[in-house]
Amino acid sequence: MRSPSLSQPSNVLCPFPIWIRWSSITTLVASVGLLGVSLFAYNYFAFFAVSLVPSLLVALCFAVFLNFSSLWHLRREHRRTDRAFRDTDSEFSSIFQNVLDGILIVDNEADCLDANPAAAAILRLPINKLIGQNVGHFLVDRDTFAQRWNSFLQNKSERGRAQLVAGDGTTLFVDFTAAANYLPGRHVLILCDVTERTRAESSLRKSEERFQLMANNIQEIFWMMHADTQELTYVNPAYTAITGHPVESLHRNPSAYQDLIHPEDRIRVLSKLQDLAHSGALDEEFRFVRADGEVRWAWAKGVPVPTDGETRWLVGTAQDITLRKQADMKIIEQLDAVEVARAEAEALRKSTLALSQNLAMDSVLDTLLQCISELVPFDWATVLFVEDGFELMVAREAPRIDPKRIGLTFKAAESLFLQRVLFEKRALLLSDVASETEWRDAPPLDEIQSWLGIPLVAANRVLGILSLGSKAPNIFTAEHLRLAKSLAVPAAVAIQNARTHQRAEIYAAELETRLEEMRGMQRALEQTARKTV
């Protein structure tokens, strides 16, 4: 079946020659004039009518000539017109048959009257089976076709995308353009198969939706920036949650993220970022300042993305690792504390061992001051012994600046703080003695700005006081007080043992003296008895 022409052919008729037009008009006027003259002459001047016969013959011959010329010209123009119509029909037929888009010619009922090969290929039906098919049979949504078809006939044209079911059952997508009544009762549908593009767009859209779903819900910042300018082109909403700054701030100033990096880390991080295109990887931990001023830790990773052999984009992630850093710091602090405790325990063990190795009082006191110097920083250390319950005696000092102060005795009541240590059996820490109105700057507590007083208690009895002083205020801490108290326990025991050892030596010496006296008396009695005999 031959397809009706989709439009009228262009006007290829040449204009009728002007000389034929004017000659015909002139001949017509001359013939009418000669006819009138002939009639007049015939009625009034018969001899004159005979002379007009040649003129009439000439006019008749000329008219015949003009008729033949017109017929010849009309035949030539008819041939030209017929050739133009055939060429135009051949051109449109060639387009109809070879165009890549499918073309359907349908009637008012949407039944196919003609189709080109492209339409048959798109709909997977031979042309002979396609002709006579109703277009609505190919639509997935057939229920609304009648309404849409009537709307199309009223609007005269329509464009859009439709999902079709081909003759072999394949689902496909087409972009269509429809024009109504290009000829009365004839409508044209042009179909373009966009199945692959639609599926690609659908796949891309789903991929974009998955990416947005992931990017909008992950706790890490996903970022993308230009490799040359280091200006951010994309960040996900996690940027706001982590930094406290809105994403819109980067739209106004794509380099605003640089101001968030802590000043002490900024140069290092930005230099690594500039080298990322060449180094191939970014893996940095740094501090940043939130919008509320809080300093937190971030871990940024990034890689360059080559495009056509050239690195134009940098992409990566950044996450808040403040909790991890805090946990690491706590672990370090705990490890340090464990190490300090271990060192402290080792020092106390050595001190206890050293204090118990020698029972001589002088050795015990020297060992005590040596051990406390390794645990607590001080400028002066004094060991005070309790004498008669209310008096204190300077038993040992370090450093030994004035030997005359050894053996110095004074009343405990002269210092309220020594009295409190003595009777309350509780250690005292004065970070700054200048703030204590009851402090008395008198030997052995003179020239002291910070002071520690620890009672030396054994068997629930205060044997003395360990006094530590510093020239500067706020030197001693609660940790120093704790260490001094820990050492004071074995020190008091060692002092108690040394005193017991001293008493034992004294008793042994007295016993030896008395035994020697008894031996002398026995020898004297024996001599007296011999003399008597």
C-alpha atoms as one frame of an Amber mdcrd trajectory, in Angstrom:
protein
   0.000   0.000   0.000   1.383   3.364  -0.945   1.626   5.988   1.719  -0.376
   9.190   1.230   1.741  12.254   0.841   2.455  13.956   4.131   2.445  17.460
   2.589   1.656  19.141  -0.716   4.502  19.336  -3.280   6.153  22.649  -3.803
   4.953  24.841  -6.730   7.165  23.945  -9.689   4.978  25.532 -12.451   6.777
  28.167 -14.542   4.917  31.465 -15.150   2.881  31.550 -18.422   4.934  33.530
 -21.078   3.992  37.211 -21.027   4.038  37.598 -24.791   1.379  34.948 -25.243
  -0.837  36.728 -22.730  -0.489  40.127 -24.405  -0.770  38.629 -27.893  -3.975
  36.842 -26.934  -5.469  40.001 -25.491  -4.425  42.038 -28.549  -5.811  39.424
 -30.951  -9.067  39.287 -29.007  -9.438  43.067 -29.114  -8.483  43.227 -32.828
 -10.893  40.427 -33.720 -13.763  42.134 -31.894 -12.885  45.398 -33.618 -12.677
  43.797 -37.049 -15.938  41.965 -36.413 -17.683  45.226 -35.576 -16.219  46.979
 -38.613 -17.232  44.074 -40.844 -20.807  44.181 -39.614 -20.969  47.931 -40.121
 -19.439  47.740 -43.593 -21.682  44.862 -44.561 -24.765  46.937 -43.779 -23.644
  50.257 -45.141 -20.506  49.789 -47.283 -20.566  46.411 -48.998 -17.494  47.148
 -51.155 -15.464  47.932 -48.016 -16.445  44.641 -46.347 -14.629  42.654 -49.038
 -11.370  44.478 -48.258 -11.604  43.384 -44.631 -11.530  39.636 -45.437  -7.679
  39.452 -45.558  -7.430  41.166 -42.202  -9.881  38.688 -40.735  -7.913  35.791
 -42.177  -4.680  37.173 -40.705  -6.328  37.566 -37.297  -7.744  34.036 -37.552
  -4.345  32.592 -38.436  -2.684  34.459 -35.637  -5.309  33.179 -33.191  -4.714
  29.604 -34.398  -0.997  30.142 -33.887  -1.590  31.400 -30.386  -3.763  28.359
 -29.598  -1.098  25.956 -30.802   1.571  27.846 -28.820  -0.582  27.689 -25.691
  -1.256  23.974 -26.129   2.469  23.288 -26.612   3.395  25.318 -23.577   0.694
  23.684 -21.446   1.908  20.221 -22.449   5.485  21.098 -21.544   4.392  22.474
 -18.160   2.300  19.376 -17.553   5.374  17.199 -18.106   7.417  19.340 -15.753
   4.718  19.216 -13.092   4.323  15.460 -13.413   8.094  15.001 -13.113   8.145
  17.239 -10.019   5.342  15.263  -8.413   7.128  11.993  -9.153  10.399  13.361
  -7.709   8.651  14.653  -4.619   6.788  11.393  -4.165  10.030   9.459  -4.586
  11.756  11.704  -2.043   9.052  11.335   0.545   8.822   7.619  -0.131  12.578
   7.288   0.360  12.391   9.212   3.623   9.391   7.178   4.732  11.143   3.897
   3.980  14.619   4.734   5.275  14.138   7.077   8.229  15.375   5.597  11.527
  12.284   6.676  13.426   9.118   4.666  13.059   6.215   6.307  11.196   2.651
   5.099  11.495  -0.283   6.381   9.406  -3.522   5.816  11.311  -7.179   6.656
  10.837  -9.673   8.174  13.248 -10.043   4.855  15.076  -6.279   4.612  15.629
  -6.040   1.681  13.224  -2.761   1.500  11.338  -3.074   2.210   7.623   0.584
   2.199   6.738   3.929   1.857   8.479   7.547   2.196   7.526  10.200  -0.509
   8.157  11.529   1.356  11.196   8.100   1.183  12.843   7.914  -2.546  12.102
  11.380  -3.033  13.607  10.478  -1.046  16.736   7.177  -2.869  17.300   8.624
  -6.288  16.330   5.920  -7.019  13.749   6.032  -7.411   9.963   4.446  -4.538
   8.081   1.649  -6.714   6.696   0.639  -7.728  10.247   1.149  -4.249  11.624
  -1.293  -2.729   9.104  -4.771  -2.991  10.525  -3.581  -3.202  14.129  -4.964
  -0.693  16.587  -2.243   1.455  18.152  -3.840   1.058  21.578  -3.046  -2.677
  21.550   0.653  -1.867  21.969   0.228   0.323  25.029   0.882  -1.049  28.505
  -1.803   1.235  29.918  -4.683   0.384  27.543  -7.429   1.538  29.887  -6.708
   5.240  29.378  -5.922   5.043  25.663  -9.409   5.967  24.425  -9.471   9.114
  26.558  -5.961  10.120  25.494  -6.754   9.443  21.810  -9.819  11.686  21.891
  -7.796  14.386  23.616  -5.139  14.080  20.884  -7.728  14.461  18.102  -9.005
  17.621  19.757  -5.550  19.128  20.453  -4.242  18.222  16.977  -0.797  17.300
  18.278   0.919  15.607  21.199   4.424  14.739  22.361   5.573  12.446  25.127
   7.018   9.124  26.199   5.087   5.879  26.322   5.722   2.330  27.469   4.762
  -0.228  24.849   4.574  -3.982  24.534   6.038  -5.104  21.214   4.664  -7.882
  19.088   7.076 -10.397  20.629   6.099  -9.371  24.176   9.159  -7.185  24.764
   8.559  -4.094  26.868  10.039  -0.963  25.354   9.924   2.790  25.720   9.398
   5.257  22.865   9.354   9.005  22.513   6.449   9.877  20.236   5.264  12.860
  18.232   1.729  12.782  16.871   0.035  15.130  14.368  -3.676  14.905  13.627
  -5.429  15.447  10.299  -2.466  16.138   8.074  -5.066  14.924   5.599  -8.709
  14.650   6.583  -9.094  11.498   8.645  -5.371  10.742   8.453  -2.968  11.064
  11.392   0.751  10.452  11.663   2.656   8.998  14.620   6.445   9.196  14.752
   8.137   6.790  17.193  11.725   6.882  18.474  12.970   3.844  20.416  14.518
   5.152  23.655  14.459   1.872  25.561  18.213   1.739  26.141  18.367   5.412
  27.032  15.368   5.091  29.361  16.907   2.112  31.090  20.214   3.914  31.351
  18.427   6.956  32.773  16.507   4.722  35.166  19.701   2.978  36.217  21.421
   6.326  36.649  18.459   7.675  38.607  18.415   4.616  40.873  22.174   4.898
  41.310  21.760   8.570  42.171  18.977   7.712  44.633  21.159   5.058  46.269
  24.048   7.478  46.446  21.850  10.208  47.947  20.360   7.710  50.393  23.825
   6.689  51.483  25.298  10.208  51.454  22.383  11.679  53.388  22.458   9.060
  56.131  26.109   8.176  56.742  27.894   9.809  59.660  30.967  10.628  57.580
  31.445  13.676  55.387  31.684  12.777  51.710  33.446  15.564  49.802  34.487
  16.393  46.258  36.701  19.286  45.235  38.486  20.720  42.219  42.089  19.510
  42.019  43.520  22.882  40.937  41.674  25.315  43.178  40.926  23.013  46.168
  37.402  24.446  46.168  34.670  22.123  47.368  31.985  21.314  44.820  29.981
  18.838  46.908  29.549  17.775  50.535  26.793  15.676  52.040  24.575  16.809
  54.958  26.950  15.208  57.486  29.077  18.355  57.028  26.501  20.329  59.006
  26.212  17.688  61.730  29.982  17.455  62.255  31.115  21.072  61.802  27.973
  22.931  62.829  28.142  25.042  59.649  25.415  24.859  56.965  26.257  23.372
  53.572  25.042  26.620  51.991  28.080  28.407  53.455  30.247  26.409  51.036
  28.054  27.467  48.122  28.884  31.073  48.935  32.555  30.385  49.647  33.832
  26.957  48.466  37.100  27.456  50.399  35.436  28.193  53.749  36.341  24.718
  55.036  39.981  25.815  55.317  39.113  28.239  58.110  37.686  25.370  60.185
  41.034  23.557  60.426  42.858  24.305  63.679  45.589  26.944  63.113  48.279
  24.582  64.388  47.272  21.889  61.855  46.144  24.064  58.932  49.452  24.404
  57.063  50.180  20.682  57.314  46.735  19.565  56.142  46.467  22.068  53.272
  49.941  21.187  51.997  49.006  17.491  52.006  45.809  18.385  50.147  47.729
  20.304  47.488  50.054  17.324  46.976  47.166  14.837  46.781  47.003  14.890
  42.959  50.666  13.810  42.838  50.961  11.702  46.004  47.848   9.662  45.187
  46.464   9.435  48.732  45.484  11.589  51.688  45.342  10.140  55.209  45.515
  12.811  57.888  44.242  13.326  61.429  43.816  16.934  62.517  41.867  19.214
  64.792  39.055  21.479  63.651  36.921  24.145  65.296  33.146  23.736  65.267
  30.773  26.636  64.821  30.210  26.703  68.601  33.963  27.007  69.236  34.503
  23.418  70.370  37.782  21.876  69.200  37.363  18.340  67.886  39.369  15.784
  65.917  38.787  14.668  62.325  40.254  11.949  60.130  40.307  12.792  56.402
  41.046  10.373  53.563  41.078  11.221  49.859  42.174  10.087  46.408  42.536
  11.822  43.019  40.070  10.935  40.246  41.662  10.896  36.754  39.494  12.120
  33.860  40.820  11.636  30.325  44.312  11.176  31.692  44.142  14.378  33.743
  43.346  14.760  37.419  40.536  17.278  37.711  38.747  16.105  40.858  39.649
  15.009  44.360  37.196  12.940  46.386  37.278  11.562  49.889  35.700  11.266
  53.307  36.134  12.894  56.701  34.854  11.616  60.009  34.768  12.878  63.566
  37.212  10.811  65.656  37.053  12.910  68.815  35.721  10.024  70.904  38.457
   7.750  69.612  41.097  10.368  70.349  39.712  10.870  73.825  39.740   7.116
  74.369  43.351   6.959  73.127  44.307   9.792  75.450  42.604   8.063  78.371
  44.454   4.870  77.556  47.716   6.798  77.429  46.860   8.506  80.705  46.000
   5.166  82.262  49.198   3.626  80.949  51.128   6.580  82.326  49.285   6.233
  85.608  50.083   2.515  85.669  53.707   3.275  84.915  53.798   5.935  87.625
  52.116   3.564  90.064  54.574   0.848  89.148  57.502   3.219  89.578  55.989
   4.451  92.834  55.494   0.928  94.114  59.044   0.054  93.108  60.380   3.159
  94.858  58.346   2.390  97.989  59.538  -1.206  97.892  63.146  -0.106  97.643
  62.598   2.515 100.327  60.971   0.004 102.642  63.777  -2.460 102.005  66.408
   0.229 102.578  64.732   1.389 105.803  64.587  -2.136 107.157  68.145  -3.137
 106.271  69.853  -1.133 109.009  68.504  -0.650 112.511  70.827   2.233 113.338
  68.757   5.394 113.876  71.156   7.642 111.949  71.094   5.289 108.989  67.276
   5.059 109.120  66.871   8.857 109.128  69.360   9.400 106.309  67.666   6.683
 104.246  64.236   8.252 104.895  65.319  11.674 103.610  67.060  10.109 100.617
  63.960   8.117  99.652  61.544  11.028 100.097  63.737  13.204  97.837  63.183
  10.703  95.024  59.394  10.967  95.361  58.678  14.568  96.372  60.535  17.719
  95.278  61.512  19.912  98.270  64.012  22.525  99.332  64.113  21.506 103.009
  63.192  18.281 104.760  63.149  17.841 108.547  62.474  14.830 110.744  61.030
  15.897 114.098  60.865  13.474 117.024  58.272  13.762 119.781  59.856  14.325
 123.187  57.796  14.126 126.415  54.538  14.285 124.473  54.493  18.084 123.914
  57.971  18.894 122.681  59.556  18.298 119.293  63.243  17.745 118.558  65.009
  18.228 115.234  66.424  14.745 114.606  67.643  15.196 111.014  67.585  17.847
 108.254  68.337  17.819 104.572  70.278  19.590 103.330  72.435  20.029 106.446
  73.001  23.786 106.268  73.260  24.449 110.006  74.504  21.446 112.066  73.648
  23.350 115.263  69.942  22.912 114.493  70.225  19.144 114.969  68.947  18.457
 118.479  66.996  21.731 118.621  63.981  21.310 120.887  60.852  23.446 120.886
  57.265  23.150 122.039  54.687  21.860 119.583  52.310  24.594 120.694  54.565
  27.183 119.037  53.179  26.059 115.625  49.458  25.513 115.293  49.958  23.358
 112.172  52.581  21.077 113.831  50.246  20.779 116.784  47.370  19.730 114.496
  49.537  17.103 112.786  50.718  15.818 116.162  47.374  15.548 117.934  45.030
  14.891 114.976  47.454  12.355 113.464  46.523  13.787 110.042  48.807  15.025
 107.283  48.535  18.677 106.186  49.225  20.384 102.885  49.708  24.148 102.739
  50.144  25.223  99.141  50.860  28.832 100.087  51.675  29.601 103.714  51.318
  33.327 103.022  47.554  32.821 102.860  47.562  31.223 106.337  47.268  33.926
 109.000  48.301  31.533 111.808  51.561  30.494 110.143  54.690  31.372 112.157
  57.959  31.778 110.283  60.293  30.309 112.896  62.936  27.535 112.892  62.744
  24.865 111.710  59.881  26.159 109.496  61.510  29.424 108.425  61.819  30.650
 104.811  59.077  28.255 103.662  56.335  29.179 101.156  54.795  25.727 100.607
  54.687  23.024 103.305  53.860  19.375 103.880  53.509  17.882 107.361  53.151
  14.090 107.700  52.837  12.312 111.050  55.091   9.280 111.635  52.701   6.881
 113.356  53.550   3.385 114.634  51.338   1.276 116.877  48.802   4.152 116.909
  51.394   6.413 118.506  52.956   9.474 116.879  56.717   9.053 116.898  57.426
  12.269 114.998  56.672  14.482 112.058  58.149  14.528 108.563  58.244  18.197
 107.504  58.845  19.138 103.832  59.188  22.742 102.696  59.666  24.677  99.454
  60.855  28.226  98.796  58.112  28.794  96.204  54.349  28.592  96.758  52.061
  26.020  95.126  54.819  23.461  94.647  53.297  20.572  96.566  50.216  18.771
  95.288  47.808  16.187  96.654  49.819  13.539  94.789  52.967  14.587  96.648
  51.042  14.377  99.913  49.868  10.870  99.045  53.400   9.697  98.213  54.814
  11.181 101.411  52.102   9.480 103.466  52.857   6.172 101.759  56.530   6.429
 102.683  55.759   7.627 106.210  54.258   4.252 107.180  57.374   2.083 106.673
  59.508   4.981 107.915  57.645   5.087 111.233  58.016   1.320 111.583  61.738
   1.581 110.812  62.111   4.374 113.394  60.199   2.294 115.953  62.454  -0.682
 115.232  65.550   1.531 115.476  64.399   2.831 118.849  63.715  -0.712 120.021
  67.153  -1.690 118.769  68.693   1.271 120.638  66.907   0.280 123.838  68.009
  -3.321 123.400  71.602  -2.178 122.947  71.334   0.020 126.021  69.843  -2.809
 128.090  72.483  -5.175 126.802  75.241  -2.712 127.724  73.771  -2.194 131.209
  73.396  -5.942 131.675  76.976  -6.482 130.577  78.114  -3.840 133.062  76.182
  -5.422 135.906  77.476  -8.875 135.033  80.963  -7.500 135.033  80.324  -5.927
 138.450  78.923  -9.215 139.762  81.952 -11.063 138.450  84.193  -8.531 140.211
  82.250  -8.946 143.485  82.463 -12.717 143.136  86.209 -12.530 142.609  86.505
 -10.229 145.625  84.502 -12.625 147.806  86.597 -15.527 146.663  89.796 -13.654
 147.559  88.373 -12.716 150.965  87.425 -16.295 151.637  90.902 -17.528 150.777
  92.491 -15.006 153.035  90.231 -16.034 155.897  91.111 -19.676 155.481
